[in-house]
Amino acid sequence: MSALPSLTDLYRRLKEDSWRKKRKNAFSKDMKLVHEVLFHPFATESDRQTVIAMWLQRQQPCLFGGIAAAKDWMHYCFLTEDDFYLSDQKIAERIQEELLAWKRRSIQPRNEFSQPAHGFLLMAISPRLALAAPDENLKAFAEKIRDLWGCSSSLEASGTTHWETLFLENPADGSFREFTFSVDFFASQGDRRWWHDHRVPGGIAFTANSVGHMRRYREWYLALNQQDEWVLKIAMETIGKAAETPYGRATWLKPLAKGGRPIVDRLTCPFTDPTKLKDQLQNKDWTRYGGYLHTDHSVRPEFFHEDPKPAAEITSTEYLQDFAYLYDTGSKDYVRFILGSPIASEEISKLIGTPESWVKIRGSRVSPARVKRSGEKTKSAAAVQGENEVKLLVQKCSRWSLKPDEIATTSE
């Protein structure tokens, strides 16, 4: 029996996206600008983190991700072309190292100890990967990355879902909660295609964002109230911001039925004052939303077609997706996603070790500033020029950063 192909093998099998080669299908301007940084030979890891964080704040519809990126509440792991030629074991170890750092920084996020990251972003980047055709070769490469991550999976009513977990201490009593949430998938190939909302610069990416961890942190550490309403409002606004492509939207809010009835009519309106909601949320269902893709899936087979419009078998069926788990205490998913399941500290220690065994704790992302260290040799003119080029490109991307008043408004 032949061995399974390695990530290196799968990377070599990638084919060029002939659709993208046509001038009218070129990457959007924001994607091109980020690519200039990601693929620049003098860009550092912190440069990549910085521009991706800026891009997420303005160019992605997910408001939870934008808030996390703006507040440094996101943990990053980049795999570059050099990594794709390492052994699968080495790549898996690299991912696991960052997953561990993410969970350790987020479990006891006191000011004097660490800053939390409610989300994890794994990015695999290279020009070849960004320009690869969305075919079975790219699908196999993406699935291999996900397998090297090692996240668990289960068969749900909507299909196979992949999972991650994150822990948080309640500072009031020292107890711990475990949050479970789905792993999502993004790719450069989505830019200008029907699944535009799931595009990302540089290649492919997997995200694992815990809304429950963010909500509990806001309650326990920031002393904010009515978080059920806030979480639902941000989730609905995110779906409301879905891109209007030439092929329609991939996800959408559903209108309330006659008499203001939602699809799940046992659930009354959870908003204290619905009249204060933004116009886009007025008269919209707070229990279900629609889509041609399911937001709990990761590597979706419907993405891997060169045609930019969705196939008929995709648009012939609409997923009815859940908002209610965000606030309905009777929902089976409310506890594991939002409330968090109680977990003993001994169980957590088996997974991430005890603080006394930790050698370092990761804080927020590294500053992109370059400081000359004592004893460092004088840089060549080419190096200075290259670093200055990156600095200017990062400055161009800074226009996407949310302003303090925007962050405050979104966080209310």
N, C-alpha and C positions, 0 to 999 in steps of 0.2 A: 504494500500500500504506500502511495507517495505521500510525503509530508505536506502539511498545509503550507501554502505560500506565505512567505515572510512579508513584512511591510515593505521591505526593499523590493521584492519581486513585484508587488502590487503597484508600487510607485513607478516602476519602469514600464508597466503595462498601460499607463494613462495615455489617452489619445487627445489630440488638440480639438478644441471646440470650434468647429467650422462656422457655426452660427455667430459666435463672438467675433470672428475675424472680419465680418462685414462691418464697414464703418458705421452704419446706422445702429449697429448692435454693440458698439464699444461700451466699455464700462462707464457708468455715471461719473460726473466730475468729482464727487466726494470720494468715490472708490479709487479713482486714479491718484488723487492727492495722498490718500493713506498708503497706497501701494508705493509711492515714491519714498516714503519713510520706511515701511516694512522691509522693502527690498534694497534699501541703500546699504552699501558695504560698510559704512561707518555708523550705522544706527545701532544703538545698544538695546539691551532688554528693556531698560527703563524708558527709552524713546518709544519702543513699540507699545508698552503698556500705556504710556501717556496719550498717544494718538488714538489708540483704540478706545480708551476711556472717554476722550473728547468726542469721538465719532458716535459712541453709544448714546451720549446725552442728547444728540440732536437728530441723528439719522436713523434711529431704530424706533419703532412704535412702542416697544415695551417700556412703560413708565417706571416699573419696578427696577429694570435694568439701568435706566437712565439715572434714577436716584442713587442707586448703588454705585454707579460709575462716578457720579459727581461727588459723592461723599467718601470715596475710597473704600466702599463696602463691597468690593469685588476682588477676588483672588484670581491671578492669572498664571497660566502655564503655556509657554510657547514651545512648539516643536518646529525646527527649521529644516531645510534640506539636508544639512549635515546629519541631523538626527535620524532622518529616514534611511540612512545607510548603516545605522547601528543595528545590533541584534535586537530582536523583539524583546528579549529579557531586559536589556538596557533601557529601551524606550518605556517599558512598563514600570521599571524602577523609577525613572524620572517622573512619570505621571503620579505614581504612588507617593513619592516624596512631597510633591506639591499638594496632593490631596490631604496628606497628614498635616502639613503646615497650615492649610486652610482650616481644618477642623480644630487644631490646637489654638489658633488665634481667635476663634469664634466662640469657644465654650465659656470663657470667663472674661468677657470684654470690658474690664474696668479700665478707666482712664490711665491708671498707673501700671497697667499690665499689658493690654493689647487693644487693637482696634478690630472690630468684627468684620467678617466678610459674609454677607448673606448669600452670595453667589460665587460659583466657580466657573471660570471660562478657560477651556482647553482649546488652543488654536494650533492648527497645523498649517504652516505657511510656506509658500515658494511661488515664483512666477509660473512654473510648470503646473502646479496644483491649481492656481487661480484660473489658468487658461485651459484646464482640462475639460473635455466633453462630459456632460452629465449622463454618463452611460453606465453599464454594468461594471466597468473597470473602476470608475470613481466610487460607485456604490460599495464595491468590495473593499476598496481602500478605506472608506469611511467606517465600514463595519469592523475592519481590523483595528482601527484606532479605538473605537468604542470597546472592543473586546480587550485591548491592552489596558484600557482604563479599569476594567474589571467590575463595572457596575452590575447589580443584580437585575433580573427581569421577571416579569410575570404576565400571564395572559389575562387581560381585562376584557370587559364587554366591547370596548372599542378596538381591541387588538393588543399586540405586544407592547408593553411599556417598560422602560428601563428606569432604575431608581437610584437615588443617592440619599444619604442621611447626614444630618448635622445636629449638634448638641448645644444646649444653652443652660447655664445655671441661673436659677432664680435667686438673686442676691438677697431677697427678704428672708429666705429660710434655708438656702444652701442646697435645695433639691435640684434635680436635673430633668430636662425634657429632651426627647428625641423627635426630630422632624423628618418626615419622609416626603420626597418630592421627585418629580419626573425629570429625566434628562432630555434636553432638546437638541436639535441639529440645525446648523446653518451652513451656507456655502456661497462662495462668490458667484457661482453659476446662477443663483436666483436673481441677480441684478438684471432688471428689465424683463424678466420672465414673470409668469403668473404668480409665482411664489416669491415675489420681490421682498415681502416682509421677512423672509428667512434668508436674506443675503447677508454676507459678512465680507469684509475685505481680506485679501491675502490667501484664501484657500478654503479650508473648512473649519468649523468650530462646533464644539459641544458645550452647552451651558447646563448648569444645575443651580437653580435659584429657589431659595426657600422663602416664600412669602410668610409662612408661619414664624420662622426665625426672625425675620425683619419685624413682624408685628409684635412679637413678644419682647424683642429688644426695645422697641419704641415704648412699650408699656412699662417694662421692668426697669429699664435704665434711663429712659428719657421722660418718664412720668406723663405719657400722653394717653388720653382717654378716647373712647368710642372708636377703637381700631377696627372693629368689624365693618363699620360703615366706611372707614377710610380705605380698607383693603378692597372692598367691593367697588367703590367708586373708581379707584385706580385701575382695577381689572377691567371694568366696563369702558373706561376712557381709552385704555390700551387697545381693546378690540375696535373701538370707535375710530381709532387712528389708522386702521389698516389701509395700506396703499390702494389707491384707485388706479389700477393698471389698465392698459388697453383691453385687457381680457376680463375686467371686473375685479372684485375683491376676493381674497382667499378666505377671509373670515369677516363676519358682520354681526352687528347687534340686531336683535329681532324686535319688532314692534309688539306692544301689548295688544291683546285682542279686544274686542268690543267690551266696553265697560271697564277697561283698564285691567283685564285679567291676564296674568302671566301663564306660561305653559304649565308650570307646576302651581295650580291654583290654590293649593293648601297653604302656600307661603304668602303672607301679607307683605306689603312693601316694607323693607328693612330700614329705609331712610327716615330719620326723624322729621325732616322737612324736605320732601322731594322737590318743592318749588325752587330750592336753592341749588339744585343740580345744574350743570352746564347744559346748554341747549341740546347738545348731541346726545344727552342721556335722558332727556324728557320723553316720556311715553315709551320707554324702551324696557324690554323684559329683563328683570333682575334675577331670573332663575336659569335661563338658558340662552345660548348664542349659537349662531350657525357658522358653518365653514366647509370648504372643500378639502381642508386638511384638518387633522385632529392635533390640537396643541399639546397633547400628552405623548405623542409619538416621537421617536428620534429619527433614525435613518428611514425616511418614508419612500417607498418604492415609486410613488407618483411623481417624485421630483426628478427621477432619472430618465428623462426624455429630452432630446435636443429641441423639440418643438417648444416655442415659448408660450403657447397657449395650452390650457389644460385639455386633456383628452376627454372625449364624450363620456367615458365610463367614470371619470372623476366628477364631472359636473352633473351627472344624472342622479347623484346621491348627495345628500346634505347631512353632515354630522350635526347632531344636537348635543352641544357641549355645556358643561355644568358651571354655573356661577354659584349655585346654592351652597356648595361645600364650604365656601368662604365665610359663611355666617350662620348656616342652619345647623344647630347643635344636634339635630336628629340625623344628619347625613353621616354615612359610614366613613367618609373621608375627612370630616371636620377635625376629628381628633388627630389623626396621623399627619395631616397637612398643616393645620392651622393651630389647634390647641397644643399639640405636642403630646406624645405619650410619656408617662413617667418612666424613668430608667435609673437603675442604681449606679452609683459612681464606680462600683467595682466592675460593672459591665463595660462602662466607657473606658476604664483603664486598660481592659483587655484589647481594646480597639486602637486607642491612641496613646497609651502609656499614661503614667502619672506625671504631674508637673515636675516632681523632683528628678525624673529621668530625662527631661527635655534639655537639650543643649542650647537651643535658641528658640525665640518666639518671633514670628513674622508679624510686622505691623502693617501699615498701609504700603501702597506701592512706592518704589524707590523714586526719589526726585531725579528728573532728567539732567540736572545740573552736573557739569563735569568739573571736578576740583582737582587741580594738580597736586599730587602727593609728594611728600618730601623724598628726594632721591630719584624722582621720575626723570627719565631722559627727555631732552628737548624733542618735541614732536616735529616730524617732517612737515614741509609745506603742504604736501598732499593730504596729510592727516588733518592739519588745521583747516584746510579748505573743505575737506569732507565733513568734518564736524560742524563747521559753520553752515554748510548746505542743509544738514539735518536740522540744525537749530532754527533756520529760517522756515523750513517746511513745517516743523512743529508749531511755530508761531502762526502760520497760516491756518492750521487746524484748530487753534485756540478759539476761533470765532464760534465754534460749536459748543463750547463749554456753557452750561447753564449759569445764568447770573444768580447771585444770592437770593434776590426776591423771587425768581422763578423756582428755585429749590424750596424756598419757604412756602410758596403758594401750593406747590405740588405735594408738599409734606403735611399740609393741614388736613 
